[in-house]
Amino acid sequence: MPGAEGPARLVAVEGIDGSGKTTVARRLVRALEDSGDDAVLVSRETVADGLDDYRASHLRAIRGLIWDYPHEARTSELGFPHWRHLLAAWFAAVDHAVVEPALERGAYVVADSWYFKFVARFAVAVELPQALDAFAEISEPDLVLWLDTPPEVCLRRRPELRSTESGEWTGEGDGAEGFLAYQSAVRGTYRRLARARSWRVVASTDGSDLAVDSVLEALVPERVAS
């Protein structure tokens, strides 16, 4: 954990769909690398890179089940317990195979959303403690950066909406109206988590006004003193 013993090492960039998580996570990793630090980006696209064939193929198979579903698919037809366990399995494998080894060698790990994205989604349908319990064994980030971007802004960045982004699970309906209602509810859960866990909040009206330098100061406090 961060504090007197050293800087934050595991950092999660969180936010609703379209809030700019991927852009910010990549900028953080690039800035750390430019400063000579060992930094690892954890995202569903890159997480299997560098692993042996067995672990890489295993992670890609789970990733395919979670994210590579047809656009018209109704994921709710498989039920909440299925997705809770499948997502917990994904994060447990990524944590064990990628995150923990990187932290052990002293690298910074920047997650392009960690499990809190799904906690925030689950909590729209179930109580927050139940949503959190699914990920109780997964590494807790030292620092969470929450990009608090309004759903209206995020909607303008989504040329195509999937049912999981638009409230299929809560009956909000599809399309822009469903997206705004559902993402507003998810944003509300993020706000509760941010207050309870003292997250670093970046209020962003256009998704680009993000001061990466100030975040780096939180990651590597000794740089401020120097």
N, C-alpha and C positions, 0 to 999 in steps of 0.2 A: 504494500500500500504506500501511497505517497506521503511525504511529510519529512520528519527529521532524518529518516534513514535514506532518503533519496528521492529522485523525481518520479513522477508517474511514468509507468511503462506501458500499460494496457489502456488504450484510449478508444472509446466508442463514439462515433459520430451518429447521432440519432435525429429523427424527424419524420414527419408524415411523408407519404408518397409525393415525389416531386419537389421536396424541400431543398435539394442541393447536396445531399449527403455524399454522393460519389465524387462530385467535384471537390468538395472540401477535404475529404479523406485523402484523395490523391495529392492535393496541394500540400497537405501536412506531411505526407511521406516524402514528397519531393523536397520540401524545405528541410526536413531532417537529414536526408541524404546529402543535400548540398552543404550542410554543416558538418559532414563527415560522420554522421551517426548511422548505425545499422538500424534500418527501419523496414518493417514488413507490413504490406497492405493485405488485410483479410477481407475478401469479398467473395461472393459466390462464383464470380468469373475467374478469380486468380488463385483460390485457396488450394487447389490441387497441384499447382505448378511446383515443380521441384521434388515432389513425393515419388516414391517407388510406384511401380505399375499397379500393384495390388491396392494400396491405399488411395492412389489417385483415381482408379476406376471405381472404387467403392464410393468415394465422395461424389464423383460425377454421377453415379447411379442415383444416389439419394437426392442430389441437386435436381436431376431430371424429374424425379417424382414430385418434388416440391414446386418447382418453378416452370418446367417445360410442359405445361398442360395446354390443351387446345383453348383458343380464345373463348369458345362458346361453352366450355366446361363449367359445371356447377359444382365447385369443390365442396360445398356444404353437404352434398349427397353422401359423402364419406364419413361425415360426423366429426364433431369436435375432438373426441378422444383420439381418433386416428391422427389428426393433424398435430395435436399436442405431443403425442409420442414421437411422431416422425420428425417434427422440428427439434424436439429435445435430443433425438438421436443425431441429427445433423450437427447441432452445436456441441454436443459431447464429443463427437469424432473430430471436429475442427479444433476444439479446445485441446484435445489430447495429442493430435498429430501435428498441429501447426502452432497454436498459440503458446502452449507450455514450453515446447523446445526453444522457441524464439526468445521467450522471457528468460529461460535458464541461461542462455548465452549472453544475456544483457541487451538484447535488441528492444527497440520500441515496436509495439504492435498497434496499428491503427485499424480499427474495424469499421468498414463501410456498413454501419448499423450492426449491432450485436443483438442479443435476444430481446432487448427491450422493445424493439419494433413489434414483436409478436406478443409480448406482454400487453402492450398498449392496445393491440387489436383484440386479443382474447378478452381483455377487461371490458370491452363493449358488450360482450355476451355473458361473461361470468364475473364473479367477484374478483377484485384485484389480488387478494392473497392466493386464490386458486390459480390465477394466471401466472403469478410469480413462482408458485410451487413447482410448476413443470420444469423450471430451469434452475432449481435449487443447487444442483451439483456443478453448474457451469461457472467458470472463473468470473469473478466480479471485476469490472473495469476499475482502474485507479481514478480515471477521469472520464466523465461523460459530457460530451459537447452536444447540447440540444439546439438544433436549428429551428427556431420557432417562426416558421413561415406560414402566413395565412393560407388557408385552403384555396381561396380565390386566385392567389398567385400561383400556387402549385397546379391548379387546373389548367391554366394557360400554357403550361409546359407539357401537358400530357396530350399528344396528338391522338392517342388511342387509349381508351379506358378498359381495364379488365374488371370482371365482376368482383374480384376480391378487393379491388380498390374502391368500389362503388357501393358497398353495403349489402352485398348478397347475403351475408350471414345474419344481418339484422333486419332484413326486409325493407331496407331503404330504397331499393330499386336500382336500376342501372342508369347510366348516363350522368350528365353533369350534376343534376339535382341530387342524385344518390351519392356521387363523389363528395359533394360539399357537405352533406349531412353526416356521412360516415367519417370523413376525415376530420370534421369538427369534433366528433365524439372521441376519436383517437387522440386528437390534439389535447383534449381535456384530460385524458389519462396521462399523457406525457407531462402535462402541467403538474398533476398531482405527484408524479414520480420525481420531477425536478425539484419541487419544494421539499419533499420528504427526504431526498438524498443529496441535496446541495449540489445539484448539477451546475455546470457552467452553461448559461443560457445566452444564445446569440439571437436577438430579435431581428429578423430579416424581412424587409418589405419587398425586396426584389430578388433575394437569393444570392446577390453578388457582393453585398456590403459586409463581408466577413473578414475580420482582421486576423489573418493567420498568424502574424507576428505575436499578437497578444496571447494567442493560444499556445504558441511555442514557449512563451514565458511560463505558462502553467505546467507545460511538460518538462521543461528543463530550467528549474528555478535558479541554478547557479549562473546561468547566462545573464540574468538580471544583475546579479552582484558584480559580475565581471564587466 
